[in-house]
Amino acid sequence: MSAVTTAGVAPAAPAGAPAPPVTRPARSRRRRKLTVLLFMSPWIIGALAFFVYPLIATLFYSFTNFDLINDPTFAGFSNYIHLLFKDPLVWKALSNTVWLTIAVTIGRVGFGLFVALVLVRIRRGAGVFRTLFYLPSLTPPVAAVLSFVFLLSPGSGPVNQFLRWIGIDAPLWFNDPAWSKPGLTTIALWMSGSAMVILLAALLDVPTELYEAASLDGAGEFTQFWHVTLPAITPVLLFTVVNSIIVGLQYFTEAIVAGQTASGSPTPSLGYPDNSTLTFPMWLYEQAFRQYHMGYASAMAIVLFVLSGIFTIVLVRRMRFAGVGEDE
């Protein structure tokens, strides 16, 4: 009986027949994929070596007792239990970090947006003013903190001398637990030039036709900002907010240098004054590289990583819910 074939359907190859040769389009697709992987290989190797492997190793060590000398021993959830219920300074450091994160994010984004809006309207000498506002962000953090500790010194600082001259009681700044975190926030605002540059680029990219159309409709300055400028820069604004949150959660150098310098002690004064400048990364560093509790420090690092992810996810979801960054 002869085999019956349906029109348009190729007959099946008989059993034992060799596989059909690879066609030219298939070879081209395979070569294209290999080329893409070849160009991406530096990034893939870097991500595996400097992100994926350290993350997996940190997660492993967080369940162990490890002091960098002896072999790690399994400890279960004891590090996390100690972190949540037995370490009194963890919650102090966490509250300081959340305070600084909120203040730095609001101040950094708000101040950067305000300066960017002002610079957009400057017609003559705009490049000079942009450079002046951006230069502080190039200052090394240690040098910036030392300068601010001198400027805000309670006894001889020029800021307090000026406040006394105009009849205002000068605060103790980095020597007062109530004023130490506002002092750190001031340093962050002074060094917010990178956020200003990003937002300035977004503002310059807004089409002028939108402003002209809004003006013809009778929209004022605030209406144009709210209905034209803000929707146009929301993706960049979201990026700046997320970046500022990460900066706040990783606040380390400025806090430790300010506390040690203000204390006037040759030995490191962690969290001076009265643990008001103690941040979560500082306490993590203390546990890892001074107390050699690497397993406990790894658990703290995992918690910080999870908190950063939660902050970012919640912010992005809320912005999407509000319609930020969506096309009209």
C-alpha positions as CSV (number, residue, x, y, z in Angstrom):
1,M,0.0,0.0,0.0
2,S,1.5,3.3,-0.9
3,A,2.0,6.0,1.8
4,V,-0.6,8.8,1.6
5,T,0.7,12.3,2.3
6,T,-1.4,15.3,3.1
7,A,-0.7,18.4,1.0
8,G,1.5,20.9,2.7
9,V,2.9,18.4,5.3
10,A,6.3,16.9,4.7
11,P,6.5,13.1,5.1
12,A,8.2,11.8,8.2
13,A,11.8,10.6,7.8
14,P,12.2,6.8,7.9
15,A,13.7,5.3,11.0
16,G,17.5,5.3,11.1
17,A,17.8,8.0,8.5
18,P,20.5,10.7,9.2
19,A,19.4,14.0,10.7
20,P,18.7,16.8,8.2
21,P,21.6,19.3,7.8
22,V,21.5,22.5,9.7
23,T,20.2,25.2,7.5
24,R,22.0,28.6,6.9
25,P,19.4,30.6,9.0
26,A,20.0,28.3,12.0
27,R,23.8,28.7,11.7
28,S,23.3,32.4,11.5
29,R,21.2,32.6,14.6
30,R,23.6,30.4,16.5
31,R,26.6,32.5,15.4
32,R,24.7,35.7,16.5
33,K,24.0,34.3,19.9
34,L,27.6,33.3,20.4
35,T,28.7,36.8,19.3
36,V,26.4,38.4,21.8
37,L,27.6,36.1,24.6
38,L,31.2,36.8,23.7
39,F,30.6,40.6,24.0
40,M,28.7,40.1,27.2
41,S,31.2,37.8,28.7
42,P,33.2,40.5,30.6
43,W,30.0,41.6,32.3
44,I,28.8,38.0,33.0
45,I,32.2,37.1,34.5
46,G,32.2,40.3,36.6
47,A,28.7,39.7,37.8
48,L,29.4,36.1,38.8
49,A,32.7,36.9,40.5
50,F,31.8,40.2,42.3
51,F,28.0,39.8,42.9
52,V,26.6,36.2,42.6
53,Y,29.5,34.4,44.4
54,P,29.9,37.0,47.2
55,L,26.1,36.9,47.8
56,I,26.0,33.1,47.9
57,A,29.1,33.0,50.2
58,T,27.5,35.7,52.5
59,L,24.3,33.7,52.7
60,F,26.3,30.6,53.6
61,Y,28.4,32.2,56.3
62,S,25.3,33.8,57.8
63,F,24.4,30.4,59.1
64,T,27.8,29.7,60.6
65,N,30.2,30.8,63.3
66,F,33.2,32.1,61.5
67,D,36.1,34.2,62.8
68,L,38.3,34.4,59.6
69,I,40.9,32.1,61.3
70,N,39.2,28.8,62.1
71,D,36.9,26.9,59.8
72,P,33.3,27.9,59.9
73,T,30.9,25.8,61.9
74,F,27.2,25.5,61.3
75,A,25.1,27.5,63.7
76,G,21.6,27.5,62.2
77,F,19.6,30.6,62.8
78,S,21.5,31.7,65.9
79,N,23.0,34.7,64.1
80,Y,19.6,36.0,63.0
81,I,18.1,35.3,66.4
82,H,20.9,37.3,68.1
83,L,20.4,40.1,65.6
84,L,16.7,40.4,66.1
85,F,16.4,39.8,69.9
86,K,19.7,39.9,71.7
87,D,21.8,42.8,70.2
88,P,20.6,46.1,71.6
89,L,22.7,48.2,69.3
90,V,21.3,46.7,66.1
91,W,18.0,48.5,66.5
92,K,19.7,51.8,67.4
93,A,21.9,51.5,64.3
94,L,18.9,50.5,62.2
95,S,16.7,53.4,63.4
96,N,19.6,55.9,62.7
97,T,20.0,54.4,59.2
98,V,16.3,54.7,58.4
99,W,16.3,58.3,59.7
100,L,19.3,59.2,57.6
101,T,17.9,57.3,54.6
102,I,14.6,59.3,54.7
103,A,16.3,62.6,55.3
104,V,19.0,62.1,52.7
105,T,16.5,60.9,50.1
106,I,14.1,63.8,50.6
107,G,16.9,66.4,50.9
108,R,19.1,65.1,48.1
109,V,16.3,64.7,45.6
110,G,14.5,67.9,46.6
111,F,17.6,70.1,46.7
112,G,18.9,68.6,43.5
113,L,15.7,69.2,41.7
114,F,15.4,72.8,43.0
115,V,19.0,73.6,41.9
116,A,18.4,72.0,38.5
117,L,15.2,74.0,38.0
118,V,17.1,77.2,38.8
119,L,20.1,76.3,36.5
120,V,17.7,75.6,33.6
121,R,16.5,79.2,33.7
122,I,20.0,80.7,33.7
123,R,21.0,82.0,30.3
124,R,24.4,83.6,30.9
125,G,27.2,81.8,32.8
126,A,25.1,78.6,33.2
127,G,28.2,76.4,32.7
128,V,30.0,78.2,35.5
129,F,27.1,77.8,38.0
130,R,26.7,74.1,37.0
131,T,30.3,73.5,37.7
132,L,30.2,75.3,41.0
133,F,27.2,73.2,42.2
134,Y,28.7,70.0,41.0
135,L,32.3,70.4,42.4
136,P,31.4,69.5,46.0
137,S,30.4,66.0,44.9
138,L,34.0,65.5,43.7
139,T,35.4,66.2,47.2
140,P,36.7,63.1,49.0
141,P,34.2,62.2,51.7
142,V,36.8,62.3,54.5
143,A,38.0,65.8,53.5
144,A,34.4,67.0,53.3
145,V,33.5,65.7,56.7
146,L,36.7,67.2,58.3
147,S,35.8,70.5,56.8
148,F,32.2,70.4,58.1
149,V,33.3,69.3,61.6
150,F,35.6,72.4,61.6
151,L,32.9,74.7,60.3
152,L,30.3,73.4,62.8
153,S,32.7,73.3,65.8
154,P,30.7,74.4,68.9
155,G,33.5,76.6,70.2
156,S,35.5,78.0,67.3
157,G,33.5,77.1,64.3
158,P,32.6,80.1,62.0
159,V,29.0,79.0,61.7
160,N,28.4,79.0,65.5
161,Q,30.3,82.3,65.8
162,F,28.0,83.9,63.2
163,L,24.9,82.5,65.0
164,R,26.0,84.0,68.3
165,W,26.7,87.3,66.6
166,I,23.1,87.6,65.4
167,G,21.8,86.4,68.8
168,I,20.9,82.8,68.1
169,D,21.9,80.0,70.5
170,A,24.4,77.9,68.6
171,P,23.8,74.1,68.7
172,L,26.6,71.7,69.5
173,W,26.2,69.9,66.2
174,F,28.3,66.7,66.1
175,N,28.7,66.9,69.9
176,D,24.9,66.8,70.6
177,P,22.9,63.6,69.9
178,A,19.9,65.7,68.8
179,W,22.0,67.6,66.1
180,S,24.5,65.0,64.9
181,K,22.2,63.4,62.3
182,P,21.0,66.8,60.9
183,G,24.7,67.7,60.6
184,L,25.3,64.5,58.6
185,T,22.3,65.3,56.4
186,T,23.8,68.7,55.7
187,I,27.0,67.1,54.4
188,A,24.9,64.8,52.2
189,L,23.0,67.8,50.8
190,W,26.3,69.7,50.1
191,M,27.6,66.7,48.1
192,S,24.4,66.1,46.1
193,G,25.9,67.4,42.9
194,S,25.5,64.0,41.1
195,A,21.7,64.0,41.7
196,M,21.5,67.6,40.4
197,V,23.3,66.8,37.2
198,I,21.1,63.8,36.5
199,L,17.9,65.8,37.1
200,L,19.3,68.8,35.1
201,A,19.9,66.5,32.1
202,A,16.3,65.2,32.4
203,L,14.9,68.8,32.5
204,L,16.9,69.9,29.5
205,D,15.5,66.9,27.6
206,V,11.8,68.0,28.1
207,P,10.5,69.2,24.7
208,T,9.9,72.9,24.6
209,E,6.8,72.3,22.4
210,L,5.0,71.0,25.5
211,Y,5.7,74.3,27.4
212,E,4.6,76.3,24.4
213,A,1.3,74.4,24.2
214,A,0.7,74.7,27.9
215,S,1.3,78.5,27.7
216,L,-1.2,78.8,24.9
217,D,-3.7,77.0,27.1
218,G,-3.1,79.6,29.9
219,A,-1.1,77.3,32.2
220,G,1.0,79.1,34.8
221,E,4.4,78.2,36.1
222,F,3.3,75.8,38.8
223,T,0.7,74.2,36.4
224,Q,3.4,73.7,33.8
225,F,5.7,72.1,36.3
226,W,3.0,69.8,37.7
227,H,1.5,68.7,34.4
228,V,4.4,69.0,32.0
229,T,7.8,68.9,33.7
230,L,7.1,66.3,36.4
231,P,5.5,63.7,34.2
232,A,8.3,64.1,31.7
233,I,11.1,63.5,34.2
234,T,9.4,60.9,36.4
235,P,11.6,57.9,35.2
236,V,14.7,59.9,36.0
237,L,13.2,61.1,39.2
238,L,12.4,57.5,40.2
239,F,16.0,56.5,39.5
240,T,17.4,59.4,41.6
241,V,15.1,58.4,44.5
242,V,16.2,54.8,44.4
243,N,19.8,55.8,44.1
244,S,19.4,58.1,47.1
245,I,17.8,55.4,49.2
246,I,20.8,53.1,48.5
247,V,23.2,55.9,49.4
248,G,21.3,56.4,52.7
249,L,21.3,52.7,53.6
250,Q,25.0,52.4,52.9
251,Y,25.9,55.6,54.9
252,F,29.3,54.8,56.5
253,T,32.3,57.0,55.9
254,E,30.8,60.3,56.7
255,A,29.3,59.0,60.0
256,I,32.3,57.3,61.3
257,V,34.7,60.2,60.4
258,A,32.4,62.8,61.9
259,G,32.0,60.9,65.2
260,Q,35.7,60.2,65.6
261,T,36.8,63.7,64.7
262,A,34.2,65.4,66.9
263,S,35.0,63.2,69.9
264,G,38.7,64.4,69.8
265,S,39.8,61.0,70.9
266,P,42.8,59.2,69.2
267,T,40.9,55.9,69.5
268,P,37.9,55.3,67.3
269,S,34.7,56.5,69.0
270,L,31.9,54.4,67.3
271,G,28.6,56.3,67.1
272,Y,29.7,59.4,69.0
273,P,27.9,61.1,70.6
274,D,25.8,58.6,72.5
275,N,25.4,56.2,69.5
276,S,23.5,58.9,67.6
277,T,25.8,58.5,64.5
278,L,25.9,54.7,64.7
279,T,24.6,53.4,61.4
280,F,23.9,49.8,60.3
281,P,26.9,49.5,58.0
282,M,29.1,50.8,60.8
283,W,27.9,48.2,63.3
284,L,28.3,45.6,60.5
285,Y,31.9,46.7,60.0
286,E,32.6,46.6,63.7
287,Q,31.3,43.0,64.0
288,A,33.2,41.8,60.9
289,F,36.6,43.4,61.0
290,R,37.1,44.4,64.7
291,Q,35.3,41.7,66.6
292,Y,35.8,39.1,63.9
293,H,32.3,37.8,64.1
294,M,32.1,37.2,60.4
295,G,29.1,34.9,60.5
296,Y,27.1,37.5,62.5
297,A,28.2,40.2,60.1
298,S,27.1,38.1,57.1
299,A,23.7,37.8,58.7
300,M,23.6,41.6,59.1
301,A,24.6,42.0,55.4
302,I,21.8,39.8,54.3
303,V,19.3,41.8,56.3
304,L,20.7,45.0,54.8
305,F,20.4,43.5,51.3
306,V,16.7,42.5,52.0
307,L,15.9,45.9,53.4
308,S,17.3,47.6,50.3
309,G,15.2,45.3,48.1
310,I,12.1,46.0,50.1
311,F,12.6,49.7,50.0
312,T,13.1,49.6,46.2
313,I,10.2,47.3,45.4
314,V,7.7,49.2,47.6
315,L,8.8,52.5,46.0
316,V,8.6,51.2,42.5
317,R,5.2,49.7,43.1
318,R,3.8,52.8,44.7
319,M,5.1,54.9,41.8
320,R,3.5,52.6,39.2
321,F,0.3,52.6,41.2
322,A,0.3,56.4,41.0
323,G,0.9,56.2,37.3
324,V,4.5,57.6,37.4
325,G,6.5,56.8,34.3
326,E,3.5,55.4,32.3
327,D,2.6,56.6,28.9
328,E,-0.6,58.7,28.6
